[in-house]
Amino acid sequence: MDHITVSKEGFGEYEEKKSRFLAFVFPVQSEEEVLARIEAHKKKYWDARHNCYAYILGEDRALMRFSDDGEPGGTAGRPMLDVLSGRGLTNVCVIVTRYFGGVLLGTGGLVRAYSQATAAAVADAQPVKKILVDRMELAIEYTELGKVQYLLAREELTPEAIHYESDVKVYVGLPRDRAEGILKALTNAVNGKIRYEKIGEGYADAPV
């Protein structure tokens, strides 16, 4: 199933009335991994007033959790989760560490601070769309390689590898929802001089 996640760890920071909000976003694959990361983070930032978190897991975004970690209910974890959910993200966790500056920010101020810190970290983590692909081996004659490369480029696809043997073998991931049409177009382009075989499946990155 196609889904949107983050491509790497990201960091964001927000400051208001001397309170500092440090946001850390990272990709995750399981709740066990999330809980381990949260525990390690709390140990590292033990001197902070709060370490709030939110995470979403599953290609269908079925698992959503958050914690205010002592902040007034609805002012930290929920706004953080709303940022993740609003961007359609999954398999992602955010932890926001707050160093209290001595001045109360009020409900609105807290929501704004946690939301903006999270948004900055998400942007830094570079959201990416994961597209389900069928990994194909295309076997063609040498004289047909240019046509195949042209058609793949037109579909915004880049071969993962090209092996030059008795014929040319092109390895490429075809988006599952378009694979049949692309294979038909390739076959037509080389007048049927192509053999193809599905050798696996996985995910490829696409712009959000």
Secondary structure, 3 states (H helix, E strand, C coil): CCEEEECCCEEEEEEECCEEEEEEEEECCCHHHHHHHHHHHHHHCCCCCEEEEEEEECCCCCEEEEECCCCCCCCCHHHHHHHHHHCCECCEEEEEEEECCCCCCHHHHHHHHHHHHHHHHHHHCCEEEEEEEEEEEEEECHHHHHHHHHHHHHCCCCCCEEEECCCEEEEEEEECCCHHHHHHHHHHHCCCCEEEEEEEEEEEEECC
